[in-house]
């Protein structure tokens, strides 16, 4: 299997940590976020990883090199200008027919191999890993009719949404709709898939997931690092 890791973001939400470190190298416990991801990908059967880099790219490239320490073949795709989340794929000319792609700031116990197999089995153009997340509104929410009369009220409601985890499996044919040399993000891709009625599927994950790009989640990951060790960090393929 081949994977593309998006590691070019500036990580502005995690400042000051990302002032001198690219976001994927920010530590959780004794390892970086990207260390954990690479070990999981290796365990899932991935043999080659391409890192799409931009911000502080030299640090990522110097640290990971050719991937020997992780028993992976690692190469790099360098953006001259930020291209958002999907357009960087157009710079990688040797992608296989099906490949994994993920943001480089995610901690999860998702089964990457099972996700990949499901995508291949269903013949989807893109499979999006999703997670159910609660969002609390810290205000009283009113419902009104057309005349402005209040017909309903709910104090600080909690809504549940199915959100993208930042992990995808893509079929290479999907890149035909992605423009080159200009930003094109996941939101643009989803709108294009819906408009063109392409086969975009979701893979609902019910396990563990944290987007470390969010300050609250990064703090939570560090608070619970000891609890996470068994499920996420320990791996028979840790680098020597």
Secondary structure, 3 states (H helix, E strand, C coil): CEEEEEECCCCHHHCCHHHCCCHHHCEECCEEHHHHHHHHHHHHCCCEEEEEECCCHHHHHHHHCCCHHHCCEEEEEECCCCCCCCHHHHHCCCCCCEEEEEECCEEECCCHHHHHHHHHHHCCCEEEEEEEEEEECCCEEEEECCCCCEEEEEECCEEEEEEEEEEEEEEHHHHHHCCCCCCCCHHHHHHHHHHHCCCEEEEECCCCEEECCCHHHHHHHHHCHHHHHHHHHCCCCCCC
